[in-house]
Amino acid sequence: MAEVGEIVEAKALPSKRFFVNMLVRDIDLKDAILDLLDNCVDGILRSASPDLGAPRPYAGYRASIVICGDGFRITDNCGGIPYDTAVNKAFAVGNPDPIQGADAVATVGMYGIGMKRAIFKFGESARVRSFSDVPFEVVIDRGWLNRDGWDPLPMEILPPEQFDGHGTSVEVRDLYLNVKSEFEREGFVQDMVDAIARQYSIIINKGFSVSVSADFETDDSGNAPEVRPERFRLLATQDGADGPKLAPYIYRGEIDGVEIEVYAGLYRELPDEEEQDQAQETSGSADDAGWTVACNDRVVIWKDRGRLTGWGEYGVPNFHGQFIAITGIVLMRSANPGLLPLTTTKRGVDAGSDIYSKAKDLMREATKGLASFTNKWKKFPESLEQLYLGAEYRELDSLQADAPPLRPVHGMPSVARSVPNLPVPASIRTDDRISFAAPKEKVAFLADIYFQDRTVKASKVGEHAFNLEYARLAEAAE
């Protein structure tokens, strides 16, 4: 018993189980896996310092992922974890000494909890093997996790011949029951592939290879199916065409120490009225319209069509079916990741940051111009074919390499832009547009009568009915 007036120490440290449970509570399984992929890319940037402005700076690097009820594994050849980092930082919960300023690498894995959070999220035992300068292995077992103290983890030094080059492997067994059930759920692996294809679309298109398998016996030689990335591309009239032509809005420059590029335009032909109505009913879910935002090549916003990316505010219309051909991408880079407008989850932007607010001004200008362009053409659907004459798709790397001359943006002296001279319809119009709604069953009935096909578009059925009725009345009037 303590004596009156004696000063004793009261425990202030959180229990290990409590801390671990709080650490993983708010992270999704897919996000935990994406965190581990972030670490792979961090390894490339740390060990190789590639030129991110080059066409394929990640070529030759790969990550192999296995997800199933028996466990989880991710293996890469991305440079490995340096010995000093492993001893002092990699297994500490939270980065005790984040690298900032000129010595920082252009990474988004800056919070120091990605690997540990994923391990604690998945199961009760894990093995981490890595070779950068000194090959090692660290085992986290159930006993360490259940002991309340924060004992150091034993790190065994291994012979280099046990490794096939410089890289890291993280393997988790003894999965929690809810994790095991989710990993075994039909469709989870495909959902993960789809998420990687979106979030890592730019990095994969720049040479990084990611494979995903549901077989824990799969080797790490790259035989598992590779993820095919989503691609960003825009319609543009071929070079050499005179006068107005299809071309993207382009912005390039620097905002508060962050390099920025913006490209926006049409990714497909403009919709006809029937497509607009259908897109409105389905919210255009099958289309690629909307804004994508990437920080250091990592996609953090995917095809957004709301106020987060400027739709429906400051004179920009709300997104609806008429705009399903409009898309844009914002690329932000900085050697100091602390300058990027990222949330701590790295899955979104800090919408209140000054940098993102300025970037959104550029996005709104492009969206407003493209929306106005579609407004002009929606009244002339019969002339749309001439709009696409000489147009072809241009991928992101082509848009970056062949940008036209840029002019300064008013109020942003460090940013320049190219505003396209887009085509406008002929001012003389000899046709009137007829538009009305009719019951679908009646439209299908007429389609069957006219074309022996109940799936013919309503616009074609209406046009045919008009022509038949006009011909009948014109003949009777003669």
Order of alpha helices (4+ residues) and beta strands (2+ residues): alpha-alpha-beta-beta-alpha-beta-beta-alpha-beta-beta-alpha-alpha-alpha-beta-beta-beta-beta-alpha-beta-beta-beta-alpha-alpha-beta-alpha-beta-beta-alpha-alpha
